[in-house]
Amino acid sequence: MIFVLLITAPVSHSNAWHSYYFAQAALKQGHTVRTFFYGDGVQVANCLLSPAQDALNLSQLWQKLAQEYQFELAVCVAAALRRGITDADNAKRHQLQGHNLAQGFNLTGLGTLTEWLLSADRTFSFVGS
Amino acid sequence: MSQAPLFIQHQAPYAGYNAQETLDALLVMAAFGQNPSVLFQGDGVWQLVGTQEATALGRASVLAQLHALSLYDVENVFVDFDSLIQRQLSLDDLAITAKAISHSEMAKFINQHTFIIRL
């Protein structure tokens, strides 16, 4: 099955974690997983996130999982920019002082989301509101 | 059964970016020729009410962008009638024409769509 995960829950919300555990379980069973981070969900793509020492870093967990199973961590570029997350290219284009997109995450447009939604066997929303 | 996707707008227009980002996703879906429907429900009905002083909040008017729905051929605009009543609103208060859906029709209405986006 092709599962599309539309993740709008911020890192602070349990649903952001449920999306990760769901992806992990589905991939283990051989399913295809496509993750699209949108809304407050884009926060996870900020490489400057620095949780306390006794907490897990969800960004790093996604990076490892994506590397292991070779799937894309797509992040909506408009949602990311309005929340202060940018890659080097967009930082230059918008004359921003730095860039902070975590490795392994890709900034992309809503066209990607739309194509994925139309190709999905199942779409799961992990919302934070 | 309709093959159209349904987008549910359930938050007030400037309570975060939810309304804006749901609308953006809807418009791209429409640009892909997928004939999406949109349902305004709960505090989402406030998105349909004029006048919105969005610039005072440093934002673009959601209502002004909702007027663009017809440009994208999005004709399937619905509003949860009970959500209006609970907020002492009526169809006459809406700046956008929307078809009213009652609670008793809601389950059947939702079920007519292939997938639901409710951010």
gemmi code that builds the backbone of each chain (N, CA, C; Angstrom):
import gemmi

chains = {
    "A": [
        ("MET", (0.830, -1.206, 0.000), (0.000, 0.000, 0.000), (0.863, 1.254, 0.000)),
        ("ILE", (0.333, 2.296, -0.615), (0.989, 3.606, -0.526), (0.257, 4.433, 0.526)),
        ("PHE", (0.968, 4.739, 1.603), (0.418, 5.578, 2.664), (0.984, 6.990, 2.537)),
        ("VAL", (0.098, 7.977, 2.470), (0.547, 9.362, 2.536), (0.252, 9.891, 3.936)),
        ("LEU", (1.291, 10.418, 4.569), (1.151, 10.977, 5.914), (1.227, 12.500, 5.808)),
        ("LEU", (0.110, 13.143, 6.097), (0.052, 14.609, 6.084), (0.165, 15.067, 7.531)),
        ("ILE", (1.320, 15.634, 7.862), (1.645, 15.889, 9.268), (1.622, 17.390, 9.547)),
        ("THR", (0.621, 17.833, 10.304), (0.541, 19.248, 10.668), (0.711, 19.449, 12.174)),
        ("ALA", (0.863, 18.365, 12.905), (1.071, 18.488, 14.349), (2.487, 18.979, 14.632)),
        ("PRO", (2.642, 19.953, 15.541), (3.989, 20.406, 15.899), (4.719, 19.335, 16.724)),
        ("VAL", (6.019, 19.479, 16.828), (6.833, 18.491, 17.549), (6.341, 18.291, 18.983)),
        ("SER", (5.777, 19.349, 19.559), (5.331, 19.280, 20.953), (4.069, 18.445, 21.126)),
        ("HIS", (3.423, 18.083, 20.020), (2.148, 17.365, 20.087), (2.370, 15.869, 19.891)),
        ("SER", (1.671, 15.085, 20.665), (1.839, 13.631, 20.574), (1.587, 13.091, 19.165)),
        ("ASN", (0.713, 13.765, 18.409), (0.410, 13.260, 17.063), (1.620, 13.302, 16.132)),
        ("ALA", (2.535, 14.236, 16.368), (3.762, 14.275, 15.568), (4.550, 12.981, 15.790)),
        ("TRP", (4.526, 12.500, 17.009), (5.229, 11.251, 17.350), (4.484, 10.045, 16.812)),
        ("HIS", (3.164, 10.090, 16.890), (2.373, 8.980, 16.317), (2.649, 8.827, 14.828)),
        ("SER", (2.847, 9.944, 14.143), (3.116, 9.863, 12.702), (4.426, 9.124, 12.454)),
        ("TYR", (5.419, 9.394, 13.291), (6.709, 8.714, 13.160), (6.567, 7.216, 13.415)),
        ("TYR", (5.889, 6.859, 14.507), (5.753, 5.436, 14.843), (4.914, 4.704, 13.793)),
        ("PHE", (3.915, 5.416, 13.237), (3.114, 4.796, 12.177), (3.989, 4.522, 10.956)),
        ("ALA", (4.788, 5.522, 10.569), (5.663, 5.369, 9.398), (6.626, 4.201, 9.607)),
        ("GLN", (7.200, 4.150, 10.780), (8.161, 3.088, 11.106), (7.512, 1.703, 10.971)),
        ("ALA", (6.321, 1.564, 11.529), (5.626, 0.268, 11.490), (5.244, -0.110, 10.058)),
        ("ALA", (4.758, 0.872, 9.299), (4.331, 0.603, 7.920), (5.522, 0.219, 7.042)),
        ("LEU", (6.628, 0.920, 7.215), (7.828, 0.629, 6.422), (8.361, -0.762, 6.744)),
        ("LYS", (8.333, -1.120, 8.022), (8.790, -2.454, 8.447), (7.998, -3.554, 7.759)),
        ("GLN", (6.710, -3.251, 7.507), (5.847, -4.247, 6.864), (5.920, -4.175, 5.348)),
        ("GLY", (6.804, -3.326, 4.824), (7.018, -3.294, 3.376), (6.142, -2.322, 2.609)),
        ("HIS", (5.401, -1.478, 3.316), (4.559, -0.499, 2.630), (5.390, 0.703, 2.179)),
        ("THR", (4.825, 1.455, 1.241), (5.445, 2.706, 0.805), (4.872, 3.852, 1.641)),
        ("VAL", (5.766, 4.700, 2.137), (5.337, 5.819, 2.968), (5.814, 7.127, 2.351)),
        ("ARG", (4.881, 8.083, 2.228), (5.245, 9.415, 1.752), (4.854, 10.426, 2.821)),
        ("THR", (5.827, 11.151, 3.319), (5.551, 12.081, 4.418), (5.598, 13.515, 3.920)),
        ("PHE", (4.534, 14.252, 4.213), (4.485, 15.671, 3.857), (4.239, 16.474, 5.129)),
        ("PHE", (5.196, 17.345, 5.461), (5.087, 18.184, 6.656), (4.514, 19.534, 6.245)),
        ("TYR", (3.425, 19.888, 6.913), (2.684, 21.099, 6.549), (2.216, 21.774, 7.837)),
        ("GLY", (1.793, 23.036, 7.731), (1.340, 23.742, 8.937), (2.445, 23.743, 9.988)),
        ("ASP", (2.046, 23.635, 11.255), (3.035, 23.626, 12.334), (3.907, 22.373, 12.316)),
        ("GLY", (3.544, 21.409, 11.510), (4.344, 20.185, 11.386), (5.730, 20.434, 10.821)),
        ("VAL", (5.911, 21.573, 10.127), (7.216, 21.860, 9.510), (8.312, 22.114, 10.545)),
        ("GLN", (7.896, 22.420, 11.768), (8.876, 22.691, 12.837), (9.931, 21.607, 12.973)),
        ("VAL", (9.543, 20.385, 12.682), (10.450, 19.253, 12.877), (11.654, 19.350, 11.935)),
        ("ALA", (11.535, 20.165, 10.895), (12.621, 20.291, 9.915), (13.632, 21.374, 10.298)),
        ("ASN", (13.488, 21.939, 11.491), (14.405, 22.973, 11.962), (15.603, 22.310, 12.653)),
        ("CYS", (16.788, 22.467, 12.081), (17.971, 21.785, 12.636), (18.435, 22.420, 13.948)),
        ("LEU", (17.854, 23.567, 14.296), (18.252, 24.216, 15.550), (17.423, 23.753, 16.748)),
        ("LEU", (16.474, 22.873, 16.503), (15.707, 22.322, 17.628), (16.680, 21.620, 18.565)),
        ("SER", (16.535, 21.908, 19.831), (17.477, 21.338, 20.789), (16.745, 20.899, 22.051)),
        ("PRO", (16.123, 19.711, 21.981), (15.373, 19.235, 23.140), (16.290, 18.956, 24.339)),
        ("ALA", (15.711, 18.927, 25.518), (16.494, 18.658, 26.734), (17.178, 17.296, 26.630)),
        ("GLN", (18.195, 17.119, 27.443), (19.027, 15.915, 27.334), (18.267, 14.612, 27.549)),
        ("ASP", (17.212, 14.688, 28.357), (16.473, 13.451, 28.621), (15.318, 13.265, 27.628)),
        ("ALA", (15.273, 14.092, 26.583), (14.203, 13.980, 25.577), (14.780, 13.482, 24.251)),
        ("LEU", (13.916, 12.894, 23.430), (14.343, 12.424, 22.109), (14.228, 13.551, 21.094)),
        ("ASN", (15.046, 13.486, 20.064), (15.008, 14.472, 18.990), (14.286, 13.864, 17.786)),
        ("LEU", (13.057, 14.335, 17.562), (12.221, 13.744, 16.512), (12.807, 13.977, 15.112)),
        ("SER", (13.456, 15.118, 14.915), (14.097, 15.381, 13.613), (15.091, 14.283, 13.277)),
        ("GLN", (15.918, 13.945, 14.257), (16.950, 12.929, 14.019), (16.340, 11.555, 13.773)),
        ("LEU", (15.246, 11.265, 14.479), (14.572, 9.975, 14.267), (14.062, 9.879, 12.829)),
        ("TRP", (13.445, 10.970, 12.331), (12.962, 10.984, 10.936), (14.138, 10.831, 9.970)),
        ("GLN", (15.227, 11.527, 10.233), (16.394, 11.457, 9.347), (16.900, 10.023, 9.224)),
        ("LYS", (17.007, 9.368, 10.366), (17.503, 7.982, 10.361), (16.558, 7.059, 9.601)),
        ("LEU", (15.267, 7.244, 9.864), (14.274, 6.378, 9.215), (14.282, 6.588, 7.696)),
        ("ALA", (14.371, 7.860, 7.288), (14.361, 8.176, 5.852), (15.606, 7.622, 5.166)),
        ("GLN", (16.709, 7.659, 5.888), (17.948, 7.134, 5.325), (17.878, 5.606, 5.197)),
        ("GLU", (17.338, 4.988, 6.216), (17.246, 3.524, 6.213), (16.333, 3.023, 5.100)),
        ("TYR", (15.194, 3.688, 4.910), (14.197, 3.202, 3.944), (14.147, 4.025, 2.658)),
        ("GLN", (14.977, 5.052, 2.559), (15.070, 5.862, 1.338), (13.716, 6.431, 0.891)),
        ("PHE", (13.110, 7.215, 1.741), (11.887, 7.916, 1.322), (12.077, 9.403, 1.599)),
        ("GLU", (11.227, 10.226, 0.972), (11.414, 11.668, 1.027), (10.708, 12.297, 2.225)),
        ("LEU", (11.398, 13.202, 2.910), (10.787, 13.994, 3.970), (10.457, 15.365, 3.354)),
        ("ALA", (9.253, 15.474, 2.800), (8.870, 16.686, 2.078), (8.283, 17.718, 3.041)),
        ("VAL", (8.728, 18.944, 2.895), (8.289, 20.037, 3.763), (7.746, 21.153, 2.873)),
        ("CYS", (6.557, 21.636, 3.183), (5.979, 22.724, 2.379), (6.816, 23.984, 2.538)),
        ("VAL", (7.276, 24.517, 1.419), (8.197, 25.660, 1.463), (7.522, 26.912, 2.023)),
        ("ALA", (6.267, 27.164, 1.639), (5.581, 28.378, 2.116), (5.336, 28.294, 3.620)),
        ("ALA", (4.889, 27.121, 4.077), (4.625, 26.925, 5.508), (5.924, 27.038, 6.304)),
        ("ALA", (7.022, 26.543, 5.738), (8.317, 26.591, 6.420), (8.814, 28.034, 6.528)),
        ("LEU", (8.757, 28.754, 5.410), (9.290, 30.125, 5.404), (8.543, 31.018, 6.391)),
        ("ARG", (7.203, 30.876, 6.447), (6.471, 31.760, 7.350), (6.685, 31.381, 8.815)),
        ("ARG", (7.328, 30.240, 9.046), (7.660, 29.841, 10.415), (9.169, 29.895, 10.677)),
        ("GLY", (9.887, 30.566, 9.789), (11.313, 30.788, 10.035), (12.191, 29.596, 9.747)),
        ("ILE", (11.771, 28.749, 8.826), (12.609, 27.608, 8.434), (12.938, 27.745, 6.954)),
        ("THR", (14.212, 27.687, 6.622), (14.616, 27.882, 5.229), (15.869, 27.079, 4.900)),
        ("ASP", (16.000, 26.730, 3.629), (17.261, 26.142, 3.165), (18.127, 27.269, 2.604)),
        ("ALA", (19.320, 26.929, 2.174), (20.269, 27.946, 1.712), (19.729, 28.699, 0.492)),
        ("ASP", (19.140, 27.977, -0.450), (18.613, 28.598, -1.675), (17.566, 29.659, -1.371)),
        ("ASN", (16.603, 29.284, -0.551), (15.524, 30.223, -0.224), (16.021, 31.378, 0.646)),
        ("ALA", (17.005, 31.103, 1.488), (17.580, 32.163, 2.310), (18.186, 33.235, 1.406)),
        ("LYS", (18.861, 32.776, 0.367), (19.482, 33.704, -0.569), (18.401, 34.494, -1.327)),
        ("ARG", (17.414, 33.752, -1.814), (16.341, 34.371, -2.598), (15.590, 35.423, -1.796)),
        ("HIS", (15.370, 35.144, -0.504), (14.585, 36.064, 0.326), (15.476, 36.939, 1.216)),
        ("GLN", (16.755, 36.909, 0.941), (17.737, 37.723, 1.665), (17.631, 37.548, 3.177)),
        ("LEU", (17.650, 36.295, 3.601), (17.598, 35.967, 5.030), (19.033, 35.731, 5.536)),
        ("GLN", (19.195, 35.923, 6.845), (20.555, 35.915, 7.391), (21.186, 34.524, 7.509)),
        ("GLY", (20.374, 33.520, 7.598), (20.945, 32.181, 7.763), (20.001, 31.147, 7.213)),
        ("HIS", (20.369, 29.892, 7.351), (19.454, 28.825, 6.956), (19.529, 27.701, 7.973)),
        ("ASN", (18.411, 26.989, 8.138), (18.306, 26.049, 9.249), (17.517, 24.790, 8.902)),
        ("LEU", (17.399, 24.492, 7.607), (16.678, 23.264, 7.256), (17.533, 22.053, 7.632)),
        ("ALA", (16.942, 21.161, 8.399), (17.682, 19.970, 8.843), (17.994, 19.066, 7.654)),
        ("GLN", (19.133, 18.401, 7.745), (19.548, 17.479, 6.681), (18.493, 16.403, 6.443)),
        ("GLY", (18.318, 16.035, 5.193), (17.390, 14.955, 4.877), (15.982, 15.449, 4.582)),
        ("PHE", (15.674, 16.689, 4.965), (14.355, 17.270, 4.672), (14.444, 18.093, 3.384)),
        ("ASN", (13.377, 18.071, 2.591), (13.329, 18.804, 1.319), (12.208, 19.827, 1.325)),
        ("LEU", (12.519, 21.042, 0.953), (11.454, 22.039, 0.774), (10.823, 21.823, -0.599)),
        ("THR", (9.499, 21.774, -0.616), (8.787, 21.523, -1.871), (7.442, 22.233, -1.837)),
        ("GLY", (6.708, 22.185, -2.934), (5.445, 22.917, -3.016), (4.228, 22.034, -2.772)),
        ("LEU", (3.069, 22.679, -2.778), (1.822, 21.947, -2.545), (1.451, 21.051, -3.730)),
        ("GLY", (2.096, 21.273, -4.867), (1.888, 20.367, -5.997), (2.318, 18.948, -5.657)),
        ("THR", (3.408, 18.855, -4.898), (3.878, 17.541, -4.445), (2.819, 16.865, -3.583)),
        ("LEU", (2.284, 17.640, -2.620), (1.241, 17.080, -1.751), (0.053, 16.591, -2.583)),
        ("THR", (-0.375, 17.425, -3.529), (-1.547, 17.082, -4.338), (-1.312, 15.797, -5.139)),
        ("GLU", (-0.136, 15.713, -5.769), (0.186, 14.496, -6.531), (0.182, 13.276, -5.627)),
        ("TRP", (0.743, 13.424, -4.445), (0.808, 12.303, -3.516), (-0.584, 11.892, -3.041)),
        ("LEU", (-1.415, 12.899, -2.720), (-2.776, 12.585, -2.247), (-3.530, 11.781, -3.309)),
        ("LEU", (-3.295, 12.159, -4.570), (-4.031, 11.492, -5.651), (-3.484, 10.097, -5.938)),
        ("SER", (-2.254, 9.831, -5.497), (-1.650, 8.519, -5.754), (-1.775, 7.585, -4.556)),
        ("ALA", (-2.306, 8.090, -3.443), (-2.303, 7.323, -2.195), (-3.389, 6.254, -2.163)),
        ("ASP", (-3.059, 5.112, -1.544), (-4.117, 4.154, -1.206), (-4.847, 4.632, 0.043)),
        ("ARG", (-4.098, 5.172, 0.978), (-4.671, 5.743, 2.199), (-3.921, 7.018, 2.553)),
        ("THR", (-4.681, 8.030, 2.984), (-4.065, 9.252, 3.489), (-4.369, 9.373, 4.971)),
        ("PHE", (-3.334, 9.645, 5.750), (-3.512, 9.847, 7.189), (-3.123, 11.268, 7.545)),
        ("SER", (-4.005, 11.928, 8.286), (-3.671, 13.265, 8.785), (-3.274, 13.157, 10.244)),
        ("PHE", (-2.166, 13.769, 10.576), (-1.729, 13.839, 11.970), (-1.784, 15.308, 12.359)),
        ("VAL", (-2.881, 15.706, 12.985), (-3.152, 17.124, 13.203), (-2.792, 17.539, 14.629)),
        ("GLY", (-2.559, 18.819, 14.778), (-2.193, 19.325, 16.097), (-3.229, 20.265, 16.681)),
        ("SER", (-4.372, 20.371, 16.001), (-5.394, 21.305, 16.501), (-6.722, 20.601, 16.717)),
    ],
    "B": [
        ("MET", (-21.372, 7.964, -6.258), (-20.497, 8.578, -5.266), (-19.540, 9.546, -5.947)),
        ("SER", (-19.446, 10.727, -5.382), (-18.535, 11.735, -5.914), (-17.089, 11.321, -5.688)),
        ("GLN", (-16.226, 11.614, -6.674), (-14.812, 11.287, -6.525), (-14.026, 12.458, -5.950)),
        ("ALA", (-14.731, 13.526, -5.582), (-14.044, 14.755, -5.192), (-13.481, 14.675, -3.779)),
        ("PRO", (-12.308, 15.283, -3.582), (-11.803, 15.445, -2.224), (-12.563, 16.551, -1.494)),
        ("LEU", (-12.619, 16.430, -0.178), (-13.305, 17.440, 0.648), (-12.308, 18.092, 1.595)),
        ("PHE", (-12.309, 19.408, 1.625), (-11.481, 20.161, 2.567), (-12.406, 20.774, 3.615)),
        ("ILE", (-12.086, 20.552, 4.881), (-12.925, 21.099, 5.949), (-12.211, 22.260, 6.630)),
        ("GLN", (-12.841, 23.421, 6.560), (-12.333, 24.624, 7.220), (-13.028, 24.727, 8.570)),
        ("HIS", (-12.279, 24.531, 9.649), (-12.927, 24.451, 10.962), (-12.356, 25.435, 11.964)),
        ("GLN", (-11.442, 26.323, 11.506), (-10.893, 27.302, 12.442), (-11.168, 28.723, 11.964)),
        ("ALA", (-11.229, 29.636, 12.913), (-11.446, 31.053, 12.599), (-10.320, 31.550, 11.679)),
        ("PRO", (-10.620, 32.561, 10.843), (-9.693, 32.913, 9.758), (-8.285, 33.291, 10.199)),
        ("TYR", (-8.144, 33.906, 11.388), (-6.809, 34.364, 11.797), (-6.349, 33.714, 13.105)),
        ("ALA", (-6.946, 32.572, 13.452), (-6.470, 31.775, 14.586), (-5.384, 30.853, 14.052)),
        ("GLY", (-4.185, 31.384, 13.907), (-3.105, 30.616, 13.285), (-3.230, 30.653, 11.765)),
        ("TYR", (-2.456, 29.790, 11.109), (-2.434, 29.753, 9.646), (-3.321, 28.649, 9.078)),
        ("ASN", (-4.103, 28.020, 9.933), (-4.874, 26.852, 9.496), (-5.786, 27.168, 8.313)),
        ("ALA", (-6.533, 28.286, 8.425), (-7.481, 28.642, 7.364), (-6.738, 28.905, 6.059)),
        ("GLN", (-5.675, 29.704, 6.149), (-4.890, 30.060, 4.969), (-4.292, 28.806, 4.314)),
        ("GLU", (-3.749, 27.937, 5.138), (-3.028, 26.792, 4.572), (-3.972, 25.708, 4.053)),
        ("THR", (-5.150, 25.611, 4.669), (-6.160, 24.701, 4.122), (-6.633, 25.219, 2.763)),
        ("LEU", (-6.832, 26.536, 2.681), (-7.260, 27.147, 1.422), (-6.199, 26.975, 0.333)),
        ("ASP", (-4.931, 27.176, 0.686), (-3.843, 27.019, -0.289), (-3.839, 25.594, -0.865)),
        ("ALA", (-3.968, 24.622, 0.018), (-3.963, 23.224, -0.442), (-5.175, 22.945, -1.335)),
        ("LEU", (-6.314, 23.527, -0.954), (-7.541, 23.373, -1.746), (-7.378, 23.956, -3.149)),
        ("LEU", (-6.786, 25.142, -3.224), (-6.659, 25.809, -4.525), (-5.701, 25.051, -5.449)),
        ("VAL", (-4.642, 24.472, -4.879), (-3.732, 23.673, -5.709), (-4.453, 22.416, -6.203)),
        ("MET", (-5.240, 21.819, -5.307), (-6.028, 20.644, -5.715), (-6.979, 21.021, -6.861)),
        ("ALA", (-7.575, 22.204, -6.765), (-8.477, 22.673, -7.826), (-7.707, 22.916, -9.123)),
        ("ALA", (-6.491, 23.479, -8.986), (-5.664, 23.742, -10.167), (-5.284, 22.435, -10.869)),
        ("PHE", (-5.265, 21.349, -10.104), (-5.005, 20.028, -10.675), (-6.266, 19.408, -11.289)),
        ("GLY", (-7.355, 20.176, -11.320), (-8.583, 19.725, -11.958), (-9.340, 18.644, -11.201)),
        ("GLN", (-9.210, 18.641, -9.871), (-9.807, 17.560, -9.078), (-11.180, 17.906, -8.495)),
        ("ASN", (-11.695, 19.084, -8.810), (-13.033, 19.473, -8.387), (-13.280, 19.301, -6.879)),
        ("PRO", (-12.438, 19.892, -6.041), (-12.609, 19.717, -4.596), (-13.842, 20.434, -4.051)),
        ("SER", (-14.367, 19.900, -2.965), (-15.432, 20.574, -2.216), (-14.821, 21.187, -0.969)),
        ("VAL", (-15.491, 22.197, -0.436), (-15.044, 22.772, 0.831), (-16.240, 22.933, 1.754)),
        ("LEU", (-16.035, 22.537, 3.010), (-17.078, 22.658, 4.032), (-16.570, 23.569, 5.145)),
        ("PHE", (-17.366, 24.572, 5.486), (-17.040, 25.460, 6.600), (-17.837, 24.999, 7.807)),
        ("GLN", (-17.124, 24.748, 8.887), (-17.743, 24.110, 10.051), (-17.130, 24.704, 11.324)),
        ("GLY", (-17.895, 24.691, 12.411), (-17.377, 25.232, 13.672), (-16.978, 26.686, 13.488)),
        ("ASP", (-15.863, 27.070, 14.116), (-15.397, 28.458, 13.969), (-14.956, 28.784, 12.545)),
        ("GLY", (-14.857, 27.764, 11.699), (-14.525, 27.990, 10.290), (-15.543, 28.850, 9.571)),
        ("VAL", (-16.781, 28.899, 10.080), (-17.816, 29.714, 9.411), (-17.464, 31.206, 9.459)),
        ("TRP", (-16.646, 31.608, 10.439), (-16.251, 33.031, 10.520), (-15.448, 33.455, 9.306)),
        ("GLN", (-14.845, 32.509, 8.611), (-14.083, 32.852, 7.403), (-14.972, 33.465, 6.326)),
        ("LEU", (-16.282, 33.142, 6.397), (-17.210, 33.561, 5.349), (-17.854, 34.908, 5.640)),
        ("VAL", (-17.577, 35.440, 6.815), (-18.265, 36.649, 7.253), (-17.409, 37.887, 6.963)),
        ("GLY", (-18.000, 38.880, 6.307), (-17.311, 40.157, 6.083), (-17.693, 41.094, 7.203)),
        ("THR", (-17.008, 42.130, 7.516), (-15.778, 42.568, 6.900), (-14.610, 42.085, 7.761)),
        ("GLN", (-13.557, 41.621, 7.159), (-12.421, 41.156, 7.943), (-11.304, 42.198, 7.890)),
        ("GLU", (-10.912, 42.667, 9.039), (-9.832, 43.675, 9.109), (-8.492, 42.955, 9.233)),
        ("ALA", (-8.153, 42.193, 8.212), (-6.979, 41.320, 8.292), (-5.671, 42.090, 8.391)),
        ("THR", (-5.613, 43.260, 7.760), (-4.345, 43.998, 7.760), (-3.949, 44.436, 9.163)),
        ("ALA", (-4.948, 44.640, 10.045), (-4.640, 45.005, 11.428), (-3.888, 43.879, 12.131)),
        ("LEU", (-4.029, 42.662, 11.595), (-3.346, 41.503, 12.167), (-2.122, 41.131, 11.326)),
        ("GLY", (-1.786, 42.019, 10.401), (-0.605, 41.768, 9.572), (-0.797, 40.657, 8.564)),
        ("ARG", (-2.035, 40.423, 8.196), (-2.330, 39.278, 7.328), (-3.097, 39.704, 6.073)),
        ("ALA", (-3.080, 38.799, 5.079), (-3.936, 38.988, 3.911), (-5.332, 38.478, 4.264)),
        ("SER", (-6.352, 39.093, 3.687), (-7.726, 38.702, 4.001), (-8.045, 37.316, 3.441)),
        ("VAL", (-8.467, 36.431, 4.326), (-8.879, 35.095, 3.898), (-10.137, 35.200, 3.033)),
        ("LEU", (-11.034, 36.095, 3.443), (-12.287, 36.253, 2.698), (-12.022, 36.676, 1.254)),
        ("ALA", (-11.076, 37.641, 1.090), (-10.756, 38.101, -0.269), (-10.288, 36.925, -1.125)),
        ("GLN", (-9.528, 36.001, -0.500), (-9.031, 34.850, -1.259), (-10.141, 33.831, -1.522)),
        ("LEU", (-11.113, 33.795, -0.603), (-12.239, 32.880, -0.829), (-13.051, 33.317, -2.051)),
        ("HIS", (-13.036, 34.614, -2.330), (-13.721, 35.088, -3.538), (-13.082, 34.493, -4.793)),
        ("ALA", (-11.814, 34.057, -4.663), (-11.111, 33.469, -5.814), (-11.566, 32.036, -6.096)),
        ("LEU", (-12.330, 31.454, -5.180), (-12.759, 30.061, -5.369), (-13.434, 29.864, -6.720)),
        ("SER", (-14.282, 30.825, -7.097), (-15.019, 30.664, -8.363), (-14.072, 30.753, -9.564)),
        ("LEU", (-12.966, 31.531, -9.410), (-11.979, 31.616, -10.491), (-11.309, 30.265, -10.729)),
        ("TYR", (-11.226, 29.474, -9.654), (-10.643, 28.133, -9.749), (-11.729, 27.081, -10.014)),
        ("ASP", (-12.926, 27.549, -10.359), (-14.055, 26.648, -10.622), (-14.425, 25.782, -9.418)),
        ("VAL", (-14.167, 26.287, -8.226), (-14.615, 25.561, -7.026), (-16.051, 26.017, -6.745)),
        ("GLU", (-17.000, 25.199, -7.152), (-18.416, 25.558, -7.012), (-19.049, 24.882, -5.798)),
        ("ASN", (-18.389, 23.828, -5.304), (-18.971, 23.039, -4.216), (-18.565, 23.606, -2.864)),
        ("VAL", (-19.255, 24.686, -2.478), (-18.960, 25.365, -1.218), (-20.123, 25.114, -0.262)),
        ("PHE", (-19.819, 24.522, 0.884), (-20.855, 24.121, 1.830), (-20.586, 24.736, 3.196)),
        ("VAL", (-21.665, 24.910, 3.939), (-21.526, 25.407, 5.309), (-22.404, 24.568, 6.225)),
        ("ASP", (-21.847, 24.257, 7.396), (-22.592, 23.508, 8.408), (-23.616, 24.460, 9.033)),
        ("PHE", (-24.887, 24.184, 8.753), (-25.944, 25.112, 9.161), (-25.999, 25.287, 10.675)),
        ("ASP", (-25.801, 24.197, 11.409), (-25.862, 24.277, 12.875), (-24.725, 25.130, 13.442)),
        ("SER", (-23.570, 25.102, 12.758), (-22.455, 25.959, 13.202), (-22.827, 27.427, 13.075)),
        ("LEU", (-23.600, 27.757, 12.032), (-24.074, 29.140, 11.873), (-25.019, 29.514, 13.013)),
        ("ILE", (-26.009, 28.640, 13.231), (-27.038, 28.918, 14.247), (-26.403, 29.121, 15.621)),
        ("GLN", (-25.450, 28.239, 15.958), (-24.794, 28.325, 17.270), (-24.084, 29.667, 17.454)),
        ("ARG", (-23.716, 30.317, 16.369), (-23.000, 31.599, 16.437), (-23.906, 32.775, 16.077)),
        ("GLN", (-25.206, 32.519, 16.114), (-26.208, 33.535, 15.789), (-25.952, 34.163, 14.425)),
        ("LEU", (-25.516, 33.352, 13.486), (-25.334, 33.781, 12.102), (-26.399, 33.119, 11.238)),
        ("SER", (-26.642, 33.720, 10.072), (-27.539, 33.094, 9.104), (-26.856, 33.126, 7.741)),
        ("LEU", (-27.454, 32.460, 6.768), (-26.878, 32.441, 5.418), (-26.752, 33.856, 4.857)),
        ("ASP", (-27.648, 34.762, 5.318), (-27.606, 36.154, 4.838), (-26.355, 36.900, 5.282)),
        ("ASP", (-25.718, 36.418, 6.354), (-24.508, 37.092, 6.856), (-23.260, 36.725, 6.059)),
        ("LEU", (-23.377, 35.735, 5.196), (-22.183, 35.232, 4.516), (-21.895, 36.031, 3.252)),
        ("ALA", (-20.616, 36.342, 3.063), (-20.197, 37.118, 1.893), (-19.957, 36.222, 0.684)),
        ("ILE", (-19.987, 34.920, 0.910), (-19.777, 33.928, -0.144), (-21.004, 33.022, -0.171)),
        ("THR", (-21.461, 32.705, -1.336), (-22.618, 31.805, -1.431), (-22.192, 30.380, -1.061)),
        ("ALA", (-22.903, 29.815, -0.082), (-22.593, 28.455, 0.353), (-23.890, 27.681, 0.545)),
        ("LYS", (-23.825, 26.397, 0.231), (-25.002, 25.550, 0.427), (-25.006, 25.027, 1.862)),
        ("ALA", (-26.152, 25.134, 2.517), (-26.238, 24.717, 3.916), (-26.423, 23.203, 4.020)),
        ("ILE", (-25.693, 22.606, 4.953), (-25.833, 21.174, 5.245), (-26.258, 21.053, 6.710)),
        ("SER", (-27.303, 20.307, 6.967), (-27.753, 20.131, 8.346), (-27.026, 18.941, 8.977)),
        ("HIS", (-27.080, 18.872, 10.295), (-26.396, 17.774, 10.989), (-26.899, 16.412, 10.524)),
        ("SER", (-28.199, 16.320, 10.251), (-28.757, 15.024, 9.856), (-28.243, 14.584, 8.482)),
        ("GLU", (-27.821, 15.547, 7.657), (-27.300, 15.210, 6.324), (-25.788, 15.013, 6.318)),
        ("MET", (-25.132, 15.394, 7.440), (-23.674, 15.537, 7.434), (-22.935, 14.228, 7.147)),
        ("ALA", (-23.341, 13.150, 7.804), (-22.615, 11.880, 7.631), (-22.659, 11.432, 6.176)),
        ("LYS", (-23.837, 11.551, 5.581), (-23.991, 11.155, 4.180), (-23.138, 12.058, 3.279)),
        ("PHE", (-23.145, 13.335, 3.591), (-22.365, 14.306, 2.814), (-20.864, 13.978, 2.861)),
        ("ILE", (-20.365, 13.766, 4.080), (-18.926, 13.461, 4.250), (-18.574, 12.196, 3.477)),
        ("ASN", (-19.460, 11.228, 3.553), (-19.218, 9.914, 2.953), (-19.174, 9.961, 1.425)),
        ("GLN", (-19.639, 11.058, 0.843), (-19.659, 11.176, -0.617), (-18.295, 11.510, -1.201)),
        ("HIS", (-17.304, 11.742, -0.329), (-16.001, 12.186, -0.824), (-14.936, 11.103, -0.654)),
        ("THR", (-13.972, 11.118, -1.596), (-12.955, 10.067, -1.568), (-11.999, 10.229, -0.404)),
        ("PHE", (-11.564, 11.441, -0.157), (-10.740, 11.664, 1.034), (-10.992, 13.057, 1.591)),
        ("ILE", (-10.683, 13.191, 2.857), (-10.997, 14.409, 3.594), (-9.695, 15.024, 4.085)),
        ("ILE", (-9.546, 16.316, 3.859), (-8.416, 17.037, 4.437), (-8.981, 18.000, 5.477)),
        ("ARG", (-8.607, 17.750, 6.733), (-9.044, 18.629, 7.821), (-7.819, 18.868, 8.691)),
        ("LEU", (-7.146, 19.970, 8.435), (-5.868, 20.225, 9.103), (-6.091, 20.702, 10.528)),
    ],
}
model = gemmi.Model(1)
for chain_id, residues in chains.items():
    chain = gemmi.Chain(chain_id)
    for i, (resn, *xyz) in enumerate(residues, 1):
        res = gemmi.Residue()
        res.name, res.seqid = resn, gemmi.SeqId(i, " ")
        for name, pos in zip(("N", "CA", "C"), xyz):
            atom = gemmi.Atom()
            atom.name, atom.element = name, gemmi.Element(name[0])
            atom.pos, atom.b_iso = gemmi.Position(*pos), 0.0
            res.add_atom(atom)
        chain.add_residue(res)
    model.add_chain(chain)
structure = gemmi.Structure()
structure.add_model(model)
structure.setup_entities()
